[in-house]
């Protein structure tokens, strides 16, 4: 085993393009999650407010870079109901793992060729795409 293992690189940066294309809000896995409902509402409101271009922002640093996402106050990743391929596992623990993951129908999945990454689905449970 190597002395220093390199951490796999995050594939999907958190930016307005990814936020706008994210299908997590329509996913059956979190459709019945009571915990996710306020997060989903907030995401819808955020998407409605987004209208400008942004550059890639590493997950975890959104709140530090409000100017790139407009003047709105950005939540921390744990307050978001996706994109889980970018931010990693869901903070809510009432998601239904038995429901089908719709990630492979998402434009983000295609844009970042997530089929070739790991994990290949259920990022909300399995963690961010690398
Ligand atoms: S690929 Fe899946 S986790 Fe990533 S934004 Fe789309 S629906 Fe969400």
Backbone and ligand atoms as CSV (ligand in chain L), in Angstrom:
chain,resi,resn,atom,element,x,y,z
A,1,UNK,N,N,0.857,-1.197,0.000
A,1,UNK,CA,C,0.000,0.000,0.000
A,1,UNK,C,C,0.892,1.246,0.000
A,2,UNK,N,N,0.575,2.205,-0.869
A,2,UNK,CA,C,1.425,3.400,-0.912
A,2,UNK,C,C,1.358,4.178,0.401
A,3,UNK,N,N,2.457,4.859,0.711
A,3,UNK,CA,C,2.521,5.629,1.944
A,3,UNK,C,C,1.486,6.754,1.952
A,4,UNK,N,N,1.398,7.441,0.800
A,4,UNK,CA,C,0.413,8.524,0.684
A,4,UNK,C,C,-0.564,8.184,-0.435
A,5,UNK,N,N,-1.821,8.017,-0.076
A,5,UNK,CA,C,-2.811,7.758,-1.112
A,5,UNK,C,C,-3.408,9.082,-1.555
A,6,UNK,N,N,-3.463,9.267,-2.861
A,6,UNK,CA,C,-4.040,10.500,-3.372
A,6,UNK,C,C,-5.567,10.399,-3.342
A,7,UNK,N,N,-6.202,11.454,-2.836
A,7,UNK,CA,C,-7.656,11.455,-2.764
A,7,UNK,C,C,-8.223,11.606,-4.178
A,8,UNK,N,N,-9.212,10.785,-4.574
A,8,UNK,CA,C,-9.794,10.939,-5.907
A,8,UNK,C,C,-10.393,12.327,-6.071
A,9,UNK,N,N,-10.295,12.855,-7.276
A,9,UNK,CA,C,-10.746,14.222,-7.519
A,9,UNK,C,C,-12.254,14.297,-7.748
A,10,UNK,N,N,-12.861,15.243,-7.105
A,10,UNK,CA,C,-14.288,15.511,-7.286
A,10,UNK,C,C,-14.552,15.835,-8.743
A,11,UNK,N,N,-15.547,15.186,-9.346
A,11,UNK,CA,C,-15.814,15.404,-10.773
A,11,UNK,C,C,-16.703,16.620,-11.041
A,12,UNK,N,N,-17.696,16.825,-10.186
A,12,UNK,CA,C,-18.715,17.842,-10.473
A,12,UNK,C,C,-18.581,19.026,-9.522
A,13,UNK,N,N,-18.268,20.187,-10.083
A,13,UNK,CA,C,-18.188,21.387,-9.263
A,13,UNK,C,C,-19.587,21.956,-9.066
A,14,UNK,N,N,-19.739,22.637,-7.975
A,14,UNK,CA,C,-21.033,23.232,-7.676
A,14,UNK,C,C,-21.084,24.610,-8.310
A,15,UNK,N,N,-21.869,24.736,-9.350
A,15,UNK,CA,C,-22.018,26.040,-10.005
A,15,UNK,C,C,-23.468,26.203,-10.459
A,16,UNK,N,N,-23.770,27.349,-11.013
A,16,UNK,CA,C,-25.175,27.602,-11.360
A,16,UNK,C,C,-25.654,26.662,-12.460
A,17,UNK,N,N,-24.763,26.311,-13.390
A,17,UNK,CA,C,-25.151,25.407,-14.470
A,17,UNK,C,C,-25.592,24.060,-13.888
A,18,UNK,N,N,-24.781,23.534,-12.976
A,18,UNK,CA,C,-25.102,22.248,-12.350
A,18,UNK,C,C,-26.372,22.381,-11.500
A,19,UNK,N,N,-26.474,23.476,-10.768
A,19,UNK,CA,C,-27.665,23.678,-9.935
A,19,UNK,C,C,-28.934,23.745,-10.787
A,20,UNK,N,N,-28.827,24.394,-11.949
A,20,UNK,CA,C,-30.003,24.539,-12.802
A,20,UNK,C,C,-30.388,23.218,-13.462
A,21,UNK,N,N,-29.398,22.391,-13.775
A,21,UNK,CA,C,-29.677,21.126,-14.465
A,21,UNK,C,C,-29.985,19.975,-13.510
A,22,UNK,N,N,-29.647,20.141,-12.265
A,22,UNK,CA,C,-29.792,19.073,-11.266
A,22,UNK,C,C,-31.223,18.529,-11.214
A,23,UNK,N,N,-31.345,17.222,-11.275
A,23,UNK,CA,C,-32.656,16.563,-11.224
A,23,UNK,C,C,-32.963,16.007,-9.839
A,24,UNK,N,N,-32.092,16.237,-8.896
A,24,UNK,CA,C,-32.280,15.660,-7.564
A,24,UNK,C,C,-33.647,16.015,-6.971
A,25,UNK,N,N,-34.134,17.202,-7.294
A,25,UNK,CA,C,-35.415,17.635,-6.750
A,25,UNK,C,C,-36.597,16.842,-7.271
A,26,UNK,N,N,-36.387,16.114,-8.372
A,26,UNK,CA,C,-37.469,15.322,-8.945
A,26,UNK,C,C,-37.293,13.838,-8.652
A,27,UNK,N,N,-36.302,13.524,-7.862
A,27,UNK,CA,C,-35.935,12.123,-7.661
A,27,UNK,C,C,-36.858,11.425,-6.655
A,28,UNK,N,N,-37.369,10.247,-7.013
A,28,UNK,CA,C,-38.237,9.495,-6.094
A,28,UNK,C,C,-37.546,9.123,-4.785
A,29,UNK,N,N,-36.232,9.058,-4.812
A,29,UNK,CA,C,-35.487,8.669,-3.604
A,29,UNK,C,C,-35.748,9.653,-2.457
A,30,UNK,N,N,-35.893,10.931,-2.787
A,30,UNK,CA,C,-36.138,11.889,-1.711
A,30,UNK,C,C,-37.523,12.536,-1.777
A,31,UNK,N,N,-38.378,12.033,-2.682
A,31,UNK,CA,C,-39.713,12.625,-2.853
A,31,UNK,C,C,-40.551,12.577,-1.575
A,32,UNK,N,N,-40.381,11.545,-0.777
A,32,UNK,CA,C,-41.211,11.418,0.418
A,32,UNK,C,C,-40.448,11.734,1.692
A,33,UNK,N,N,-39.306,12.310,1.550
A,33,UNK,CA,C,-38.503,12.673,2.714
A,33,UNK,C,C,-39.018,13.975,3.318
A,34,UNK,N,N,-39.489,13.910,4.550
A,34,UNK,CA,C,-39.955,15.122,5.229
A,34,UNK,C,C,-38.789,16.073,5.437
A,35,UNK,N,N,-37.639,15.511,5.726
A,35,UNK,CA,C,-36.431,16.304,5.954
A,35,UNK,C,C,-36.040,17.105,4.712
A,36,UNK,N,N,-36.262,16.517,3.545
A,36,UNK,CA,C,-35.836,17.166,2.296
A,36,UNK,C,C,-36.764,18.287,1.841
A,37,UNK,N,N,-38.012,18.271,2.309
A,37,UNK,CA,C,-38.994,19.212,1.750
A,37,UNK,C,C,-38.580,20.683,1.857
A,38,UNK,N,N,-38.160,21.164,3.037
A,38,UNK,CA,C,-37.740,22.575,3.091
A,38,UNK,C,C,-36.507,22.844,2.238
A,39,UNK,N,N,-35.625,21.861,2.120
A,39,UNK,CA,C,-34.426,22.024,1.296
A,39,UNK,C,C,-34.822,22.116,-0.179
A,40,UNK,N,N,-35.791,21.282,-0.571
A,40,UNK,CA,C,-36.254,21.306,-1.958
A,40,UNK,C,C,-36.901,22.647,-2.290
A,41,UNK,N,N,-37.662,23.156,-1.346
A,41,UNK,CA,C,-38.322,24.456,-1.557
A,41,UNK,C,C,-37.257,25.548,-1.704
A,42,UNK,N,N,-36.247,25.482,-0.834
A,42,UNK,CA,C,-35.179,26.482,-0.910
A,42,UNK,C,C,-34.439,26.383,-2.243
A,43,UNK,N,N,-34.212,25.160,-2.721
A,43,UNK,CA,C,-33.509,24.994,-3.984
A,43,UNK,C,C,-34.328,25.568,-5.146
A,44,UNK,N,N,-35.635,25.349,-5.100
A,44,UNK,CA,C,-36.502,25.900,-6.143
A,44,UNK,C,C,-36.405,27.424,-6.136
A,45,UNK,N,N,-36.424,28.009,-4.940
A,45,UNK,CA,C,-36.332,29.465,-4.820
A,45,UNK,C,C,-34.991,29.965,-5.341
A,46,UNK,N,N,-33.933,29.231,-5.008
A,46,UNK,CA,C,-32.601,29.618,-5.476
A,46,UNK,C,C,-32.530,29.567,-6.984
A,47,UNK,N,N,-33.074,28.500,-7.553
A,47,UNK,CA,C,-33.024,28.351,-9.006
A,47,UNK,C,C,-33.798,29.463,-9.686
A,48,UNK,N,N,-34.903,29.851,-9.057
A,48,UNK,CA,C,-35.695,30.936,-9.626
A,48,UNK,C,C,-34.911,32.245,-9.619
A,49,UNK,N,N,-34.001,32.382,-8.663
A,49,UNK,CA,C,-33.225,33.616,-8.543
A,49,UNK,C,C,-31.954,33.623,-9.390
A,50,UNK,N,N,-31.567,32.475,-9.873
A,50,UNK,CA,C,-30.304,32.392,-10.614
A,50,UNK,C,C,-30.518,32.791,-12.078
A,51,UNK,N,N,-29.729,33.737,-12.518
A,51,UNK,CA,C,-29.881,34.093,-13.919
A,51,UNK,C,C,-28.573,34.542,-14.525
A,52,UNK,N,N,-27.518,34.390,-13.765
A,52,UNK,CA,C,-26.240,34.855,-14.277
A,52,UNK,C,C,-25.261,33.702,-14.406
A,53,UNK,N,N,-24.196,33.970,-15.147
A,53,UNK,CA,C,-23.165,32.965,-15.329
A,53,UNK,C,C,-22.334,32.841,-14.070
A,54,UNK,N,N,-21.794,31.666,-13.854
A,54,UNK,CA,C,-20.872,31.513,-12.734
A,54,UNK,C,C,-19.741,30.594,-13.131
A,55,UNK,N,N,-18.699,30.646,-12.362
A,55,UNK,CA,C,-17.582,29.739,-12.586
A,55,UNK,C,C,-17.693,28.609,-11.589
A,56,UNK,N,N,-16.960,27.552,-11.818
A,56,UNK,CA,C,-17.005,26.406,-10.917
A,56,UNK,C,C,-16.607,26.778,-9.514
A,57,UNK,N,N,-17.388,26.320,-8.584
A,57,UNK,CA,C,-17.090,26.571,-7.179
A,57,UNK,C,C,-17.007,25.223,-6.473
A,58,UNK,N,N,-15.901,24.901,-5.841
A,58,UNK,CA,C,-15.813,23.608,-5.163
A,58,UNK,C,C,-16.895,23.483,-4.104
A,59,UNK,N,N,-17.493,22.299,-4.024
A,59,UNK,CA,C,-18.511,22.068,-3.004
A,59,UNK,C,C,-17.932,22.405,-1.644
A,60,UNK,N,N,-18.733,23.076,-0.825
A,60,UNK,CA,C,-18.264,23.420,0.510
A,60,UNK,C,C,-17.849,24.867,0.609
A,61,UNK,N,N,-17.724,25.540,-0.534
A,61,UNK,CA,C,-17.265,26.925,-0.452
A,61,UNK,C,C,-18.318,27.898,-0.983
A,62,UNK,N,N,-19.535,27.418,-1.180
A,62,UNK,CA,C,-20.564,28.296,-1.735
A,62,UNK,C,C,-20.794,29.531,-0.889
A,63,UNK,N,N,-20.899,29.354,0.412
A,63,UNK,CA,C,-21.235,30.491,1.254
A,63,UNK,C,C,-20.126,31.532,1.284
A,64,UNK,N,N,-18.918,31.108,0.894
A,64,UNK,CA,C,-17.805,32.040,0.908
A,64,UNK,C,C,-17.729,32.840,-0.391
A,65,UNK,N,N,-18.539,32.484,-1.389
A,65,UNK,CA,C,-18.419,33.121,-2.689
A,65,UNK,C,C,-19.764,33.642,-3.196
A,66,UNK,N,N,-20.438,34.486,-2.402
A,66,UNK,CA,C,-21.755,34.922,-2.827
A,66,UNK,C,C,-21.744,35.713,-4.129
A,67,UNK,N,N,-20.660,36.420,-4.429
A,67,UNK,CA,C,-20.678,37.264,-5.618
A,67,UNK,C,C,-20.763,36.443,-6.899
A,68,UNK,N,N,-20.279,35.197,-6.877
A,68,UNK,CA,C,-20.344,34.380,-8.076
A,68,UNK,C,C,-21.715,33.756,-8.265
A,69,UNK,N,N,-22.541,33.805,-7.269
A,69,UNK,CA,C,-23.864,33.219,-7.371
A,69,UNK,C,C,-24.920,34.307,-7.204
A,70,UNK,N,N,-24.577,35.546,-7.538
A,70,UNK,CA,C,-25.507,36.628,-7.326
A,70,UNK,C,C,-25.309,37.142,-5.916
A,71,UNK,N,N,-26.192,37.995,-5.499
A,71,UNK,CA,C,-26.043,38.593,-4.181
A,71,UNK,C,C,-26.801,37.815,-3.112
A,72,UNK,N,N,-27.421,36.712,-3.497
A,72,UNK,CA,C,-28.175,35.945,-2.514
A,72,UNK,C,C,-27.238,35.249,-1.534
A,73,UNK,N,N,-27.745,34.983,-0.352
A,73,UNK,CA,C,-26.953,34.254,0.637
A,73,UNK,C,C,-27.075,32.774,0.319
A,74,UNK,N,N,-25.931,32.140,0.127
A,74,UNK,CA,C,-25.952,30.738,-0.263
A,74,UNK,C,C,-25.898,29.828,0.960
A,75,UNK,N,N,-26.632,28.745,0.915
A,75,UNK,CA,C,-26.612,27.797,2.029
A,75,UNK,C,C,-25.369,26.917,1.985
A,76,UNK,N,N,-25.111,26.242,3.072
A,76,UNK,CA,C,-24.051,25.246,3.086
A,76,UNK,C,C,-24.541,24.000,2.366
A,77,UNK,N,N,-23.614,23.174,1.850
A,77,UNK,CA,C,-24.030,21.967,1.133
A,77,UNK,C,C,-24.976,21.076,1.923
A,78,UNK,N,N,-24.798,21.013,3.252
A,78,UNK,CA,C,-25.688,20.138,4.020
A,78,UNK,C,C,-27.124,20.651,4.069
A,79,UNK,N,N,-27.319,21.903,3.633
A,79,UNK,CA,C,-28.670,22.449,3.579
A,79,UNK,C,C,-29.321,22.216,2.219
A,80,UNK,N,N,-28.554,21.656,1.288
A,80,UNK,CA,C,-29.059,21.479,-0.076
A,80,UNK,C,C,-29.608,20.069,-0.303
A,81,UNK,N,N,-30.632,19.953,-1.153
A,81,UNK,CA,C,-31.183,18.635,-1.507
A,81,UNK,C,C,-30.556,18.114,-2.799
A,82,UNK,N,N,-29.321,18.413,-3.027
A,82,UNK,CA,C,-28.578,18.046,-4.227
A,82,UNK,C,C,-27.803,19.259,-4.692
A,83,UNK,N,N,-27.027,19.154,-5.737
A,83,UNK,CA,C,-26.681,17.961,-6.492
A,83,UNK,C,C,-25.717,17.056,-5.706
A,84,UNK,N,N,-26.184,15.877,-5.379
A,84,UNK,CA,C,-25.395,14.978,-4.537
A,84,UNK,C,C,-24.135,14.465,-5.231
A,85,UNK,N,N,-24.160,14.427,-6.571
A,85,UNK,CA,C,-22.941,14.012,-7.291
A,85,UNK,C,C,-21.820,15.014,-7.012
A,86,UNK,N,N,-22.175,16.237,-6.642
A,86,UNK,CA,C,-21.193,17.267,-6.332
A,86,UNK,C,C,-20.947,17.398,-4.832
A,87,UNK,N,N,-22.014,17.501,-4.062
A,87,UNK,CA,C,-21.842,17.791,-2.629
A,87,UNK,C,C,-21.687,16.540,-1.775
A,88,UNK,N,N,-21.986,15.381,-2.343
A,88,UNK,CA,C,-21.837,14.140,-1.578
A,88,UNK,C,C,-23.109,13.724,-0.871
A,89,UNK,N,N,-22.959,12.853,0.095
A,89,UNK,CA,C,-24.110,12.217,0.743
A,89,UNK,C,C,-25.120,13.217,1.298
A,90,UNK,N,N,-26.389,12.814,1.249
A,90,UNK,CA,C,-27.464,13.647,1.768
A,90,UNK,C,C,-27.360,13.774,3.283
A,91,UNK,N,N,-27.681,14.967,3.767
A,91,UNK,CA,C,-27.690,15.184,5.215
A,91,UNK,C,C,-28.931,14.541,5.842
A,92,UNK,N,N,-29.998,14.408,5.061
A,92,UNK,CA,C,-31.230,13.789,5.576
A,92,UNK,C,C,-31.069,12.274,5.627
A,93,UNK,N,N,-31.660,11.666,6.650
A,93,UNK,CA,C,-31.535,10.211,6.752
A,93,UNK,C,C,-32.864,9.494,6.549
A,94,UNK,N,N,-33.843,10.218,5.965
A,94,UNK,CA,C,-35.127,9.557,5.692
A,94,UNK,C,C,-35.364,9.373,4.190
A,95,UNK,N,N,-34.289,9.331,3.414
A,95,UNK,CA,C,-34.415,9.058,1.986
A,95,UNK,C,C,-34.631,7.560,1.778
A,96,UNK,N,N,-35.312,7.222,0.682
A,96,UNK,CA,C,-35.663,5.822,0.429
A,96,UNK,C,C,-34.727,5.195,-0.604
A,97,UNK,N,N,-33.795,4.449,-0.100
A,97,UNK,CA,C,-32.769,3.827,-0.937
A,97,UNK,C,C,-33.346,2.812,-1.938
A,98,UNK,N,N,-34.545,2.317,-1.625
A,98,UNK,CA,C,-35.148,1.301,-2.501
A,98,UNK,C,C,-35.779,1.891,-3.753
A,99,UNK,N,N,-35.931,3.206,-3.774
A,99,UNK,CA,C,-36.487,3.843,-4.960
A,99,UNK,C,C,-35.396,3.986,-6.019
A,100,UNK,N,N,-35.849,4.037,-7.276
A,100,UNK,CA,C,-34.901,4.111,-8.386
A,100,UNK,C,C,-34.202,5.466,-8.436
A,101,UNK,N,N,-32.932,5.424,-8.670
A,101,UNK,CA,C,-32.126,6.633,-8.844
A,101,UNK,C,C,-32.327,7.140,-10.275
A,102,UNK,N,N,-32.532,8.452,-10.426
A,102,UNK,CA,C,-32.764,8.993,-11.772
A,102,UNK,C,C,-31.541,9.724,-12.320
A,103,UNK,N,N,-30.418,9.570,-11.666
A,103,UNK,CA,C,-29.226,10.313,-12.092
A,103,UNK,C,C,-28.874,10.084,-13.552
A,104,UNK,N,N,-29.069,8.870,-14.033
A,104,UNK,CA,C,-28.647,8.626,-15.415
A,104,UNK,C,C,-29.551,9.308,-16.443
A,105,UNK,N,N,-30.608,9.973,-15.978
A,105,UNK,CA,C,-31.443,10.750,-16.894
A,105,UNK,C,C,-31.085,12.242,-16.822
A,106,UNK,N,N,-30.133,12.570,-15.985
A,106,UNK,CA,C,-29.801,13.974,-15.709
A,106,UNK,C,C,-28.736,14.490,-16.675
A,107,UNK,N,N,-28.895,15.726,-17.089
A,107,UNK,CA,C,-27.918,16.318,-18.020
A,107,UNK,C,C,-26.539,16.454,-17.370
A,108,UNK,N,N,-26.524,16.663,-16.061
A,108,UNK,CA,C,-25.235,16.760,-15.352
A,108,UNK,C,C,-24.476,15.442,-15.496
A,109,UNK,N,N,-25.194,14.368,-15.402
A,109,UNK,CA,C,-24.610,13.021,-15.525
A,109,UNK,C,C,-23.934,12.869,-16.877
A,110,UNK,N,N,-24.606,13.388,-17.899
A,110,UNK,CA,C,-24.054,13.305,-19.263
A,110,UNK,C,C,-22.889,14.275,-19.426
A,111,UNK,N,N,-23.075,15.501,-18.956
A,111,UNK,CA,C,-22.042,16.530,-19.118
A,111,UNK,C,C,-20.706,16.096,-18.504
A,112,UNK,N,N,-20.776,15.440,-17.366
A,112,UNK,CA,C,-19.552,15.064,-16.640
A,112,UNK,C,C,-19.186,13.591,-16.825
A,113,UNK,N,N,-19.877,12.932,-17.732
A,113,UNK,CA,C,-19.590,11.528,-18.029
A,113,UNK,C,C,-19.499,10.699,-16.729
A,114,UNK,N,N,-20.528,10.850,-15.916
A,114,UNK,CA,C,-20.489,10.196,-14.610
A,114,UNK,C,C,-20.576,8.680,-14.690
A,115,UNK,N,N,-21.020,8.190,-15.827
A,115,UNK,CA,C,-21.034,6.735,-16.011
A,115,UNK,C,C,-19.629,6.148,-15.858
A,116,UNK,N,N,-18.641,6.969,-16.198
A,116,UNK,CA,C,-17.256,6.502,-16.124
A,116,UNK,C,C,-16.624,6.750,-14.755
A,117,UNK,N,N,-17.385,7.370,-13.845
A,117,UNK,CA,C,-16.832,7.664,-12.524
A,117,UNK,C,C,-17.326,6.682,-11.472
A,118,UNK,N,N,-17.072,7.024,-10.233
A,118,UNK,CA,C,-17.532,6.213,-9.106
A,118,UNK,C,C,-18.095,7.132,-8.034
A,119,UNK,N,N,-19.133,6.731,-7.334
A,119,UNK,CA,C,-20.039,5.638,-7.689
A,119,UNK,C,C,-20.787,5.979,-8.971
A,120,UNK,N,N,-21.632,5.098,-9.480
A,120,UNK,CA,C,-22.342,5.413,-10.723
A,120,UNK,C,C,-23.770,5.887,-10.480
A,121,UNK,N,N,-24.254,5.788,-9.260
A,121,UNK,CA,C,-25.603,6.275,-8.950
A,121,UNK,C,C,-25.798,6.385,-7.433
A,122,UNK,N,N,-26.977,6.873,-7.044
A,122,UNK,CA,C,-27.311,7.044,-5.631
A,122,UNK,C,C,-26.202,7.798,-4.886
A,123,UNK,N,N,-25.832,8.949,-5.451
A,123,UNK,CA,C,-24.791,9.773,-4.818
A,123,UNK,C,C,-25.256,10.250,-3.439
A,124,UNK,N,N,-26.568,10.360,-3.295
A,124,UNK,CA,C,-27.131,10.798,-2.008
A,124,UNK,C,C,-26.775,9.817,-0.890
A,125,UNK,N,N,-26.558,8.548,-1.234
A,125,UNK,CA,C,-26.138,7.547,-0.241
A,125,UNK,C,C,-24.670,7.201,-0.363
A,126,UNK,N,N,-24.180,7.182,-1.593
A,126,UNK,CA,C,-22.829,6.650,-1.833
A,126,UNK,C,C,-21.722,7.703,-1.836
A,127,UNK,N,N,-22.117,8.971,-1.877
A,127,UNK,CA,C,-21.114,10.030,-1.867
A,127,UNK,C,C,-20.880,10.627,-3.244
A,128,UNK,N,N,-20.120,11.706,-3.273
A,128,UNK,CA,C,-19.929,12.483,-4.502
A,128,UNK,C,C,-19.197,11.681,-5.572
A,129,UNK,N,N,-19.413,12.082,-6.818
A,129,UNK,CA,C,-18.779,11.427,-7.959
A,129,UNK,C,C,-17.295,11.804,-8.038
A,130,UNK,N,N,-16.467,10.778,-8.208
A,130,UNK,CA,C,-15.033,11.005,-8.374
A,130,UNK,C,C,-14.530,10.215,-9.578
L,1,LIG,S1,S,-26.506,13.371,-11.669
L,1,LIG,FE1,FE,-27.894,12.789,-9.970
L,1,LIG,S2,S,-26.957,13.683,-8.116
L,1,LIG,FE2,FE,-26.045,14.719,-9.915
L,1,LIG,S3,S,-27.313,16.544,-10.245
L,1,LIG,FE3,FE,-28.151,14.918,-11.537
L,1,LIG,S4,S,-29.803,13.950,-10.315
L,1,LIG,FE4,FE,-28.495,15.141,-8.896
